[in-house]
Amino acid sequence: MNYFTLSLALIFVFIPLILSKTLNLGLEKDTVIATIRSIIQLLVVGYILKMVFDTEHLFFIFIMIALMITAATQNTRKKGVSIKGITWKLVITFVFIELLTQLILIGFHIIPPTAQYMIPISGMVIGNSMVLAILFLNRFDAEIASRKEHIELILSLGGTPKQAIQKQLVASIKASTIPTIESQKTIGLVQLPGMMSGQIIAGADPVQAVQFQLLILFLLLTTAVTTSVLLGFLAYPTLFNDRMQFLEDRFIKREK
């Protein structure tokens, strides 16, 4: 593929633009911005990755991973404004997920410790963790806002903050991880995953492409559950004060 054939792919951008304009959907501006940003960001990342792959220096690998974690944190923190210290809780979650997955992959010699493997896999892991964190925070916020009386009742009967928030926490963790689990049930039947498709298009052996894709699927399963559980247990204590009272005012402000 060259830049000319890539430019022909803009046909797929014009189609939603035409539909939006015809049906007065108002999506033209966002579509154009998203297209321009994706072109610039991916081209810049492509040239940066080329430099990193050529140097094979661990310092540049760590810098790339740190930038991914920073971007994921900035994008996700907006969804957790009712949780005190959400920025650092997200950083801890993303760093833990990254360390856990890379230590297992490299420690058991599943992948070599090179930029070619570490950076793409880290991108998929951190990106998936970001999406799961957003899903969890959205659901957690909604669960608490709709069941404040239930939380107050358990506390008034002598329950601990953990007991008071247990149902909301479990429901939020389940809701955020269900999409990942359900998508794996139909993988290969309804769709061919992106990494597998990319390898096959690039000429890789289909069986080897399947093996790498299974590796990613198992990674994302761990990422999904661990992200929701860790972030949940880091977040819920901040909803109560030292006297185990529920800080309801944060959610009242959100509703207004």
KARACOR-V875442 format. One record per residue. N is the residue number from 0. RES is the residue in one letter. SS is DSSP state (hx for helix, st for strand, lp for the rest). PHI is phi in radians with two decimals (999 if undefined). OMEGA is omega as a letter, one per 30 degrees, with the letter a starting at -180 (NA if undefined). Layout:
{{N:RES:SS:PHI:OMEGA} {N:RES:SS:PHI:OMEGA}}
This chain:
{{0:M:lp:999:l} {1:N:lp:-2.10:a} {2:Y:hx:-1.17:l} {3:F:hx:-1.19:l} {4:T:hx:-1.15:l} {5:L:hx:-1.14:l} {6:S:hx:-1.14:l} {7:L:hx:-1.14:l} {8:A:lp:-1.20:l} {9:L:lp:-1.14:l} {10:I:hx:-0.95:a} {11:F:hx:-1.27:l} {12:V:hx:-1.55:a} {13:F:hx:-1.16:a} {14:I:hx:-1.06:l} {15:P:hx:-1.13:l} {16:L:hx:-1.12:l} {17:I:hx:-1.13:l} {18:L:hx:-1.11:l} {19:S:hx:-1.11:a} {20:K:hx:-1.18:a} {21:T:hx:-1.17:a} {22:L:hx:-1.69:l} {23:N:lp:0.97:a} {24:L:lp:-1.41:l} {25:G:lp:1.28:a} {26:L:lp:-1.74:a} {27:E:hx:-1.06:a} {28:K:hx:-1.07:a} {29:D:hx:-1.09:l} {30:T:hx:-1.15:l} {31:V:hx:-1.13:l} {32:I:hx:-1.07:a} {33:A:hx:-1.09:a} {34:T:hx:-1.15:a} {35:I:hx:-1.10:a} {36:R:hx:-1.10:a} {37:S:hx:-1.13:l} {38:I:hx:-1.11:a} {39:I:hx:-1.11:a} {40:Q:hx:-1.08:a} {41:L:hx:-1.23:l} {42:L:hx:-1.14:l} {43:V:hx:-1.08:l} {44:V:hx:-1.09:l} {45:G:hx:-1.04:l} {46:Y:hx:-1.21:l} {47:I:hx:-1.13:l} {48:L:hx:-1.10:l} {49:K:hx:-1.05:l} {50:M:hx:-1.14:a} {51:V:hx:-1.13:l} {52:F:hx:-1.13:l} {53:D:hx:-1.22:a} {54:T:hx:-1.44:a} {55:E:lp:0.95:l} {56:H:lp:-1.70:a} {57:L:hx:-1.06:a} {58:F:hx:-1.03:a} {59:F:hx:-1.21:l} {60:I:hx:-1.12:l} {61:F:hx:-1.12:l} {62:I:hx:-1.10:l} {63:M:hx:-1.08:a} {64:I:hx:-1.16:l} {65:A:hx:-1.09:l} {66:L:hx:-1.13:l} {67:M:hx:-1.08:a} {68:I:hx:-1.14:l} {69:T:hx:-1.10:l} {70:A:hx:-1.11:l} {71:A:hx:-1.12:l} {72:T:hx:-1.15:a} {73:Q:hx:-1.08:a} {74:N:hx:-1.31:a} {75:T:hx:-1.56:a} {76:R:hx:-1.06:l} {77:K:hx:-1.13:a} {78:K:hx:-1.48:a} {79:G:hx:-2.15:a} {80:V:lp:-1.13:a} {81:S:lp:-1.41:a} {82:I:lp:-1.85:a} {83:K:lp:-1.13:l} {84:G:lp:1.22:a} {85:I:hx:-1.08:a} {86:T:hx:-1.05:a} {87:W:hx:-1.24:l} {88:K:hx:-1.15:l} {89:L:hx:-1.20:l} {90:V:hx:-1.05:l} {91:I:hx:-1.04:a} {92:T:hx:-1.09:a} {93:F:hx:-1.14:l} {94:V:hx:-1.14:l} {95:F:hx:-1.08:l} {96:I:hx:-1.05:a} {97:E:hx:-1.10:l} {98:L:hx:-1.12:a} {99:L:hx:-1.03:a} {100:T:hx:-1.22:a} {101:Q:hx:-1.21:l} {102:L:hx:-1.11:l} {103:I:hx:-1.20:a} {104:L:hx:-1.10:a} {105:I:hx:-1.40:a} {106:G:hx:-1.09:l} {107:F:lp:-1.69:l} {108:H:lp:1.01:l} {109:I:lp:-1.29:l} {110:I:lp:-2.30:l} {111:P:lp:-1.37:a} {112:P:lp:-1.39:a} {113:T:lp:-2.11:a} {114:A:hx:-1.06:a} {115:Q:hx:-1.01:a} {116:Y:hx:-1.76:a} {117:M:hx:-1.14:a} {118:I:hx:-1.23:l} {119:P:hx:-1.07:a} {120:I:hx:-1.18:l} {121:S:hx:-1.08:l} {122:G:hx:-1.06:l} {123:M:hx:-1.18:a} {124:V:hx:-1.16:a} {125:I:hx:-1.17:l} {126:G:hx:-1.09:l} {127:N:hx:-1.16:l} {128:S:hx:-1.08:l} {129:M:hx:-1.08:a} {130:V:hx:-1.08:l} {131:L:hx:-1.13:l} {132:A:hx:-1.12:l} {133:I:hx:-1.12:l} {134:L:hx:-1.07:a} {135:F:hx:-1.13:a} {136:L:hx:-1.09:l} {137:N:hx:-1.07:a} {138:R:hx:-1.24:a} {139:F:hx:-1.09:l} {140:D:hx:-1.08:a} {141:A:hx:-1.18:l} {142:E:hx:-1.09:a} {143:I:hx:-1.21:a} {144:A:hx:-1.08:a} {145:S:hx:-1.58:a} {146:R:lp:-2.30:l} {147:K:hx:-1.09:a} {148:E:hx:-1.10:l} {149:H:hx:-1.10:l} {150:I:hx:-1.12:a} {151:E:hx:-1.11:a} {152:L:hx:-1.10:a} {153:I:hx:-1.12:l} {154:L:hx:-1.13:a} {155:S:hx:-1.18:l} {156:L:lp:-1.57:l} {157:G:lp:1.69:l} {158:G:lp:-1.29:l} {159:T:lp:-1.47:l} {160:P:hx:-0.95:l} {161:K:hx:-1.11:l} {162:Q:hx:-1.19:a} {163:A:hx:-1.20:a} {164:I:hx:-1.77:a} {165:Q:hx:-0.96:a} {166:K:hx:-1.12:l} {167:Q:hx:-1.14:a} {168:L:hx:-1.16:a} {169:V:hx:-1.12:l} {170:A:hx:-1.08:a} {171:S:hx:-1.22:l} {172:I:hx:-1.12:l} {173:K:hx:-1.08:a} {174:A:hx:-1.10:a} {175:S:hx:-1.37:a} {176:T:hx:-1.65:a} {177:I:hx:-0.98:a} {178:P:hx:-0.99:l} {179:T:hx:-1.14:a} {180:I:hx:-1.15:a} {181:E:hx:-1.16:a} {182:S:hx:-1.13:l} {183:Q:hx:-1.25:a} {184:K:hx:-1.17:a} {185:T:lp:-1.95:a} {186:I:st:-1.11:a} {187:G:lp:1.54:l} {188:L:lp:-1.71:a} {189:V:lp:-1.58:a} {190:Q:st:-2.60:l} {191:L:lp:-1.69:a} {192:P:lp:-1.03:a} {193:G:hx:-1.03:a} {194:M:hx:-1.13:l} {195:M:hx:-1.11:l} {196:S:hx:-1.09:a} {197:G:hx:-1.08:l} {198:Q:hx:-1.16:l} {199:I:hx:-1.13:l} {200:I:hx:-1.07:a} {201:A:lp:-1.33:l} {202:G:lp:1.77:a} {203:A:lp:-1.28:l} {204:D:lp:-1.12:a} {205:P:hx:-0.96:a} {206:V:hx:-1.17:l} {207:Q:hx:-1.16:l} {208:A:hx:-1.09:l} {209:V:hx:-1.11:a} {210:Q:hx:-1.07:l} {211:F:hx:-1.15:a} {212:Q:hx:-1.16:l} {213:L:hx:-1.10:l} {214:L:hx:-1.01:a} {215:I:hx:-1.15:l} {216:L:hx:-1.06:l} {217:F:hx:-1.16:l} {218:L:hx:-1.07:a} {219:L:hx:-1.19:l} {220:L:hx:-1.16:l} {221:T:hx:-1.09:l} {222:T:hx:-1.05:a} {223:A:hx:-1.07:a} {224:V:hx:-1.20:a} {225:T:hx:-1.13:l} {226:T:hx:-1.05:a} {227:S:hx:-1.12:a} {228:V:hx:-1.16:a} {229:L:hx:-1.11:a} {230:L:hx:-1.12:l} {231:G:hx:-1.09:a} {232:F:hx:-1.32:l} {233:L:hx:-1.40:a} {234:A:hx:-1.48:a} {235:Y:hx:-1.11:a} {236:P:hx:-1.08:a} {237:T:hx:-1.30:l} {238:L:hx:-1.50:a} {239:F:st:-2.27:l} {240:N:lp:-1.59:a} {241:D:lp:-1.14:l} {242:R:lp:-1.64:l} {243:M:lp:1.08:l} {244:Q:lp:-1.74:a} {245:F:st:-1.30:a} {246:L:lp:-1.50:a} {247:E:lp:-1.19:a} {248:D:hx:-1.05:l} {249:R:hx:-1.10:a} {250:F:hx:-1.47:l} {251:I:hx:-1.14:l} {252:K:hx:-1.12:a} {253:R:hx:-1.13:a} {254:E:hx:-1.16:l} {255:K:lp:-1.21:NA}}
